[in-house]
Amino acid sequence: MIDLRTLREEPDVVRASQRARGEDVGVVDRLLSLDAERRSAIAKADNLRAEQKQLGKRIGKASGEEREALLARGKELAAQVKEAEAEQNRASEEFEKLYNVVPNIVHPDVPEGGEDDYVVLKRVGTPREFDFTPKDHLELGEALGAIDTERGAKVSGARFYFLTGVGAQLQLALLNMAAAQAVEKGFQLMIPPVLVRPEIMAGTGFLGAHSSEVYRLADDDLYLVGTSEVSLAGYHADEILDLSNGPLRYAGWSSCFRREAGSYGKDTRGIIRVHQFDKVEMFIFCRPSEAEAEHEKLLAWEEEMLAKIEVPYRVIDTAAGDLGTSAARKYDCEAWIPTQQAYRELTSTSNCTTYQARKLSVRYRDEDGRPQHAATLNGTLATTRWIVAILENHQQPDGSVRVPEAMQPFLGGRTVLTPID
């Protein structure tokens, strides 16, 4: 959730953020009105309880008619306190309901607009010119005995698949390479749970506008995560962290699940947009003053991984209307996909400032020993979709695929993947 002081003291900042996201600006005035009602109700209830307490002391010392009068007043006060507390609860519930769905305040440098209004920050590498007609990743994967979407659909339905043989090895090589880099950079490697409680899912901002994307197990009241960001964000919920030695950095390796609601007819071929995939995700807890620098580091580490798979890519600054609820700023790295003649997202990294930590009560102590909310950041280090870019960019005329040099040690020294007979 956003900082309440910002809402009260700098409402125009929140209005500007809402406007940039294409969200309702009027929510700010409704929140301020509800906040005033809530505080007034709290003050009224507190005053009545204080009067009630003082009256109790007087009743103990009174007798006769005075005592009877005080008891009568006490009965009136009890009813007034009950009414005031009901009003306080109503005002607080209305405020919290609205306050909890307001998205994070966007960074002032984030471009305004929607999905197509991103700004390209840089391009790395040049798309390859083929002297043959390139095949798409599914045709290549089927020939290599690496991808089986037909049986995936038979077993589980549309947008499911099997990674088979070298395909499974390729994913393990990719994720092991990402895990090795994460450990080398000082991240603690984690294999987190993929089922989380509602308060953890809500605390990371995935149960608002994005709730249709999330799988829920109703009988158990648990949610399947779409990214290990959720589990890692909840790891320190309701804790006070020791950040005296710098940020806490975790890398989660997990399967991820997304309903892909609203994507009917999009990317139905292959494994670009699927319901289940594996991913290594970086996650950081730090002081708010460190968050922007940590965000740049996450982007640099993502680019380091992309360099290892040797594909052309670009970095974009995502527009405000395309940010997730929790993100104040997000950079995407998009790899060139030859058969689509387009760049497609492989990684994203988000600075969530203190938004998630406020919801999950993750704090640290400042120089004066006072608890303050931490900042959280996340970033993709590798995921199943990377296989698409690797196969298409490194294919050869005979249908074989060259293995990028950095990946070769993770594939037993194999330099080329060849079609099966």
Secondary structure, DSSP 8 states (H G I E B T S, - for coil): ---HHHHHH-HHHHHHHHHHHT--TTHHHHHHHHHHHHHHHHHHHHHHHHHHHHHHHHHHH--HHHHHHHHHHHHHHHHHHHHHHHHHHHHHHHHHHHHTTS-----TTS--SSTT--EEEEEES-----SS----HHHHHHHHT-EEHHHHHHHH-TT--EE-THHHHHHHHHHHHHHHHHHHTT-EEE---SEE-HHHHHHTT-SSTTGGGSEEETTTTEEE-SSTHHHHHHTTTTEEE--TTS-EEEEEEEEEE---TT-TTSS-STTSS-SEEEEEEEEEEE-GGGHHHHHHHHHHHHHHHHHHHT--EEEEE--GGGS-TT-SEEEEEEEEEGGGTEEEEEEEEEE-TTHHHHHHTEEEE-TTS-EEE-EEEEEEEEETTHHHHHHHHTB-TTS-EE--GGGGGGGTT--EE----
